[in-house]
């Protein structure tokens, strides 16, 4: 069972210790909006870190080799393929 965790704010808006206990290795983490600015910090929680392509383009964020950008269509498919989603 996997969970999709959706973040829209930078990591300093959340309790990192709490997130570390709630996000399992099989979960996926999707960054939207300003959360994309904290992509390096969010990587500590998931090997499956995703960023919404439109949001990284609008914010002129450069992707690293390990980063994965997805479209809105892929976002919808992702929500359907996970057991549950949590928007933080």
MMTF fields as JSON, N, C-alpha, C and O atoms, coordinates in Angstrom:
{
  "mmtfVersion": "1.0.0",
  "mmtfProducer": "UNKNOWN",
  "numBonds": 351,
  "numAtoms": 352,
  "numGroups": 88,
  "numChains": 1,
  "numModels": 1,
  "chainsPerModel": [1],
  "groupsPerChain": [88],
  "chainIdList": ["A"],
  "bondAtomList": [4, 2, 8, 6, 12, 10, 16, 14, 20, 18, 24, 22, 28, 26, 32, 30, 36, 34, 40, 38, 44, 42, 48, 46, 52, 50, 56, 54, 60, 58, 64, 62, 68, 66, 72, 70, 76, 74, 80, 78, 84, 82, 88, 86, 92, 90, 96, 94, 100, 98, 104, 102, 108, 106, 112, 110, 116, 114, 120, 118, 124, 122, 128, 126, 132, 130, 136, 134, 140, 138, 144, 142, 148, 146, 152, 150, 156, 154, 160, 158, 164, 162, 168, 166, 172, 170, 176, 174, 180, 178, 184, 182, 188, 186, 192, 190, 196, 194, 200, 198, 204, 202, 208, 206, 212, 210, 216, 214, 220, 218, 224, 222, 228, 226, 232, 230, 236, 234, 240, 238, 244, 242, 248, 246, 252, 250, 256, 254, 260, 258, 264, 262, 268, 266, 272, 270, 276, 274, 280, 278, 284, 282, 288, 286, 292, 290, 296, 294, 300, 298, 304, 302, 308, 306, 312, 310, 316, 314, 320, 318, 324, 322, 328, 326, 332, 330, 336, 334, 340, 338, 344, 342, 348, 346],
  "bondOrderList": [1, 1, 1, 1, 1, 1, 1, 1, 1, 1, 1, 1, 1, 1, 1, 1, 1, 1, 1, 1, 1, 1, 1, 1, 1, 1, 1, 1, 1, 1, 1, 1, 1, 1, 1, 1, 1, 1, 1, 1, 1, 1, 1, 1, 1, 1, 1, 1, 1, 1, 1, 1, 1, 1, 1, 1, 1, 1, 1, 1, 1, 1, 1, 1, 1, 1, 1, 1, 1, 1, 1, 1, 1, 1, 1, 1, 1, 1, 1, 1, 1, 1, 1, 1, 1, 1, 1],
  "groupList": [{"groupName": "UNK", "atomNameList": ["N", "CA", "C", "O"], "elementList": ["N", "C", "C", "O"], "formalChargeList": [0, 0, 0, 0], "bondAtomList": [1, 0, 2, 1, 3, 2], "bondOrderList": [1, 1, 2], "singleLetterCode": "X", "chemCompType": "L-PEPTIDE LINKING"}],
  "groupTypeList": [0, 0, 0, 0, 0, 0, 0, 0, 0, 0, 0, 0, 0, 0, 0, 0, 0, 0, 0, 0, 0, 0, 0, 0, 0, 0, 0, 0, 0, 0, 0, 0, 0, 0, 0, 0, 0, 0, 0, 0, 0, 0, 0, 0, 0, 0, 0, 0, 0, 0, 0, 0, 0, 0, 0, 0, 0, 0, 0, 0, 0, 0, 0, 0, 0, 0, 0, 0, 0, 0, 0, 0, 0, 0, 0, 0, 0, 0, 0, 0, 0, 0, 0, 0, 0, 0, 0, 0],
  "groupIdList": [1, 2, 3, 4, 5, 6, 7, 8, 9, 10, 11, 12, 13, 14, 15, 16, 17, 18, 19, 20, 21, 22, 23, 24, 25, 26, 27, 28, 29, 30, 31, 32, 33, 34, 35, 36, 37, 38, 39, 40, 41, 42, 43, 44, 45, 46, 47, 48, 49, 50, 51, 52, 53, 54, 55, 56, 57, 58, 59, 60, 61, 62, 63, 64, 65, 66, 67, 68, 69, 70, 71, 72, 73, 74, 75, 76, 77, 78, 79, 80, 81, 82, 83, 84, 85, 86, 87, 88],
  "secStructList": [7, 7, 3, 3, 3, 3, 3, 7, 1, 7, 4, 4, 4, 1, 7, 2, 2, 2, 2, 2, 2, 2, 7, 7, 6, 6, 7, 3, 3, 3, 3, 7, 4, 4, 4, 4, 4, 4, 2, 2, 2, 2, 6, 6, 6, 7, 1, 1, 3, 3, 3, 3, 2, 2, 2, 2, 2, 2, 6, 6, 7, 7, 7, 7, 6, 6, 7, 3, 3, 3, 7, 2, 2, 2, 2, 2, 2, 2, 2, 2, 2, 1, 1, 3, 3, 3, 3, 7],
  "xCoordList": [0.84, 0.0, 0.881, 1.725, 0.689, 1.469, 0.561, -0.625, 1.162, 0.459, 1.166, 2.394, 0.395, 0.928, 0.847, -0.24, 1.994, 2.067, 2.274, 3.245, 1.371, 1.408, 1.733, 1.014, 2.826, 3.259, 3.226, 3.629, 2.743, 2.688, 3.473, 3.545, 4.057, 4.846, 6.255, 6.493, 7.187, 8.569, 8.644, 7.747, 9.714, 9.851, 9.813, 9.358, 10.275, 10.285, 8.881, 8.744, 7.845, 6.458, 5.935, 4.805, 6.735, 6.325, 7.32, 8.449, 6.91, 7.796, 8.506, 7.9, 9.784, 10.533, 10.59, 10.548, 10.684, 10.722, 9.428, 9.452, 8.318, 7.027, 6.91, 6.437, 7.338, 7.255, 8.107, 7.702, 9.28, 10.165, 9.53, 9.846, 8.64, 7.951, 6.71, 6.242, 6.175, 4.916, 5.086, 4.224, 6.185, 6.396, 7.207, 8.352, 6.592, 7.245, 8.062, 7.817, 9.022, 9.851, 9.058, 9.507, 7.897, 7.086, 6.193, 5.567, 6.131, 5.291, 5.938, 7.143, 5.112, 5.579, 5.346, 4.359, 6.265, 6.153, 6.111, 6.993, 5.072, 4.905, 4.99, 4.301, 5.836, 5.988, 5.286, 5.495, 4.452, 3.725, 4.11, 4.597, 3.901, 4.081, 5.436, 6.47, 5.415, 6.657, 7.414, 8.597, 6.779, 7.481, 8.62, 9.589, 8.517, 9.57, 10.903, 11.96, 10.866, 12.107, 12.872, 14.081, 12.18, 12.8, 13.074, 13.149, 13.223, 13.356, 14.528, 14.417, 15.632, 16.789, 16.476, 16.886, 15.767, 15.425, 14.385, 14.443, 13.441, 12.399, 12.946, 12.327, 14.084, 14.639, 14.963, 15.048, 15.143, 15.434, 14.261, 14.444, 13.077, 11.889, 11.491, 10.769, 11.94, 11.463, 12.446, 13.017, 12.62, 13.401, 12.58, 13.11, 11.281, 10.381, 9.826, 8.645, 10.702, 10.315, 9.949, 10.718, 8.764, 8.254, 7.947, 7.604, 8.077, 7.771, 6.832, 6.98, 5.881, 4.956, 5.686, 6.198, 5.733, 6.522, 6.163, 7.057, 4.901, 4.495, 5.004, 5.403, 4.992, 5.438, 6.948, 7.403, 7.727, 9.175, 9.529, 10.493, 8.766, 8.996, 8.688, 9.482, 7.551, 7.139, 8.136, 8.365, 8.732, 9.662, 11.115, 12.024, 11.334, 12.685, 13.632, 14.784, 13.137, 13.937, 14.608, 13.968, 15.897, 16.658, 16.589, 16.818, 16.274, 16.205, 17.584, 18.41, 17.82, 19.028, 18.766, 17.639, 19.797, 19.639, 18.658, 17.986, 18.572, 17.711, 16.267, 15.404, 15.989, 14.645, 13.736, 14.173, 12.465, 11.483, 10.33, 9.634, 10.135, 9.015, 7.86, 8.063, 6.65, 5.47, 4.47, 4.461, 3.634, 2.595, 1.34, 1.26, 0.367, -0.909, -1.586, -2.196, -1.476, -2.081, -1.445, -2.137, -0.12, 0.572, 0.223, 0.173, -0.017, -0.449, -1.786, -1.958, -2.713, -4.02, -3.857, -4.449, -3.066, -2.835, -2.184, -2.493, -1.287, -0.618, -1.602, -1.511, -2.536, -3.527, -4.41, -4.861, -4.651, -5.473, -4.706, -5.31, -3.376, -2.579, -2.136, -1.601, -2.345, -1.985, -3.244, -4.353, -3.048, -4.186, -4.846, -6.065, -4.033, -4.561, -3.616, -2.454, -4.119, -3.26, -3.495, -4.611, -2.421, -2.488, -1.93, -0.8, -2.718, -2.26, -1.885, -2.706, -0.644, -0.123, -0.268, 0.113],
  "yCoordList": [-1.183, 0.0, 1.242, 1.411, 2.091, 3.317, 4.531, 4.505, 5.578, 6.837, 7.914, 7.929, 8.805, 9.966, 11.147, 11.522, 11.73, 12.904, 14.122, 14.183, 15.085, 16.263, 17.486, 17.802, 18.163, 19.345, 20.567, 20.492, 21.693, 22.922, 24.072, 25.163, 23.825, 24.854, 24.34, 23.133, 25.255, 24.858, 24.037, 24.101, 23.273, 22.344, 23.039, 22.442, 24.276, 24.948, 25.24, 25.717, 24.966, 25.109, 23.844, 23.829, 22.792, 21.503, 21.052, 21.54, 20.144, 19.549, 18.361, 17.31, 18.532, 17.5, 16.192, 15.119, 16.259, 15.022, 14.229, 13.002, 14.923, 14.255, 13.626, 12.497, 14.348, 13.816, 12.561, 11.606, 12.569, 11.414, 10.165, 9.056, 10.326, 9.181, 8.758, 7.629, 9.643, 9.358, 8.909, 8.217, 9.298, 8.938, 7.656, 7.602, 6.621, 5.313, 5.232, 5.99, 4.319, 4.183, 3.87, 4.2, 3.244, 2.908, 4.066, 3.989, 5.123, 6.276, 7.149, 7.083, 7.958, 8.923, 10.327, 10.582, 11.223, 12.609, 13.496, 13.428, 14.331, 15.25, 16.677, 17.041, 17.477, 18.874, 19.76, 19.641, 20.647, 21.614, 23.015, 23.194, 23.982, 25.374, 25.652, 25.203, 26.412, 26.813, 25.654, 25.799, 24.532, 23.364, 22.937, 22.331, 23.239, 22.885, 23.53, 22.999, 24.671, 25.327, 24.489, 24.658, 23.588, 22.767, 21.344, 20.438, 21.133, 19.764, 19.018, 17.82, 19.682, 19.005, 18.555, 17.465, 19.359, 19.008, 17.893, 17.04, 17.89, 16.858, 15.483, 14.467, 15.436, 14.153, 13.223, 12.011, 13.758, 12.915, 12.001, 11.016, 12.315, 11.553, 10.484, 9.552, 10.597, 9.652, 9.515, 10.494, 8.282, 8.029, 8.295, 8.317, 8.498, 8.748, 10.158, 10.357, 11.14, 12.543, 13.049, 12.911, 13.635, 14.137, 15.622, 16.105, 16.338, 17.765, 18.046, 17.466, 18.923, 19.274, 20.148, 21.214, 19.7, 20.342, 21.816, 22.655, 22.136, 23.526, 24.429, 25.566, 23.93, 24.739, 24.974, 26.053, 23.994, 24.221, 25.162, 25.923, 25.106, 26.008, 27.447, 28.346, 27.672, 29.017, 29.616, 30.826, 28.777, 29.251, 29.208, 29.514, 28.833, 28.775, 27.921, 28.293, 26.77, 25.846, 24.856, 24.292, 24.653, 23.709, 22.337, 22.196, 21.327, 19.969, 19.333, 19.572, 18.529, 17.718, 16.415, 16.146, 15.622, 14.346, 13.418, 12.614, 13.524, 12.625, 13.109, 12.372, 14.321, 14.887, 14.38, 14.154, 14.21, 13.755, 14.752, 14.973, 15.344, 16.264, 15.504, 14.662, 15.81, 15.169, 16.234, 17.349, 15.872, 16.774, 16.649, 15.791, 17.516, 17.412, 16.07, 15.476, 15.602, 14.316, 13.179, 12.273, 13.233, 12.214, 12.343, 11.343, 13.562, 13.806, 13.107, 12.442, 13.258, 12.605, 11.086, 10.408, 10.555, 9.113, 8.621, 7.532, 9.426, 9.062, 8.972, 8.054, 9.907, 9.861, 8.624, 8.077, 8.19, 6.993, 5.702, 4.673, 5.754, 4.539, 4.303, 3.237, 5.27, 5.085, 4.812, 5.162, 4.18, 3.821, 5.045, 5.095, 6.015, 7.24, 8.388, 8.177, 9.611, 10.773, 11.695, 11.821, 12.338, 13.282, 14.605, 14.669, 15.654, 16.987, 17.716, 17.888, 18.136, 18.794, 20.287, 21.026],
  "zCoordList": [0.0, 0.0, 0.0, 0.881, -0.967, -1.012, -0.861, -1.191, -0.356, -0.145, -0.949, -1.041, -1.522, -2.209, -1.244, -0.804, -0.92, -0.057, -0.951, -1.706, -0.868, -1.724, -0.859, 0.089, -1.206, -0.465, -1.38, -2.541, -0.851, -1.644, -1.013, -1.579, 0.152, 0.832, 1.069, 1.045, 1.296, 1.555, 2.841, 3.681, 2.985, 4.11, 5.461, 6.437, 5.551, 6.856, 7.389, 8.515, 6.611, 7.074, 7.746, 8.233, 7.778, 8.327, 9.385, 9.432, 10.214, 11.215, 10.559, 10.348, 10.242, 9.528, 10.307, 9.706, 11.621, 12.421, 12.273, 12.178, 12.255, 12.1, 10.719, 10.588, 9.691, 8.333, 8.181, 7.519, 8.793, 8.717, 9.287, 8.854, 10.251, 10.852, 10.072, 10.224, 9.244, 8.55, 7.097, 6.554, 6.476, 5.073, 5.007, 5.456, 4.438, 4.321, 3.023, 2.085, 2.977, 1.774, 0.501, -0.596, 0.629, -0.542, -0.99, -2.047, -0.204, -0.524, -1.592, -1.833, -2.218, -3.205, -2.653, -1.963, -2.967, -2.519, -3.757, -4.612, -3.842, -4.961, -4.439, -3.487, -5.067, -4.697, -5.718, -6.925, -5.2, -6.016, -5.561, -4.444, -6.393, -5.999, -5.378, -5.873, -4.27, -3.619, -2.979, -2.669, -2.778, -2.225, -3.15, -2.692, -4.428, -5.385, -5.021, -5.363, -4.331, -3.913, -2.885, -2.731, -2.18, -1.132, -1.586, -0.756, -2.877, -3.382, -2.762, -2.503, -2.522, -1.916, -0.5, -0.103, 0.267, 1.639, 1.696, 2.582, 0.766, 0.764, 0.37, 0.686, -0.307, -0.749, 0.408, 0.214, 1.599, 2.753, 3.117, 3.833, 2.637, 3.005, 2.006, 2.36, 0.777, -0.225, -1.383, -1.863, -1.809, -3.004, -4.25, -5.36, -4.063, -5.181, -5.072, -4.789, -5.302, -5.222, -6.611, -7.562, -6.709, -7.981, -7.847, -6.768, -8.96, -8.987, -10.157, -11.233, -9.946, -11.014, -12.036, -11.692, -13.276, -14.329, -14.509, -14.625, -14.534, -14.742, -13.619, -13.869, -12.391, -11.257, -11.279, -10.897, -11.715, -11.776, -12.936, -12.85, -13.991, -15.121, -14.732, -15.006, -14.102, -13.695, -12.705, -12.712, -11.85, -10.831, -11.294, -10.521, -12.543, -13.129, -12.296, -12.071, -11.84, -11.041, -11.979, -12.866, -11.775, -12.582, -11.939, -10.737, -12.734, -12.213, -12.184, -13.065, -11.175, -11.102, -11.853, -12.267, -12.024, -12.721, -12.009, -12.655, -10.689, -9.903, -9.814, -9.338, -10.259, -10.142, -11.26, -12.389, -10.915, -11.889, -11.956, -10.965, -13.109, -13.321, -13.958, -14.832, -13.511, -14.084, -14.515, -13.992, -15.474, -15.984, -15.118, -14.238, -15.382, -14.673, -14.962, -14.074, -16.19, -16.546, -15.752, -15.287, -15.601, -14.804, -13.324, -12.609, -12.865, -11.489, -11.229, -10.207, -12.144, -12.006, -11.991, -11.152, -12.904, -12.951, -11.66, -11.176, -11.11, -9.87, -8.71, -7.894, -8.626, -7.549, -7.667, -6.66, -8.887, -9.088, -8.81, -8.507, -8.913, -8.74, -7.3, -6.993, -6.411, -5.007, -4.196, -4.599, -3.045, -2.204, -1.572, -1.409, -1.226, -0.641, -0.924, -1.269, -0.776, -0.907, 0.266, 0.771, 0.689, 1.799, 1.309, 0.824, 1.435, 1.056, 2.338, 3.239, 2.4, 3.597, 3.466, 4.374]
}
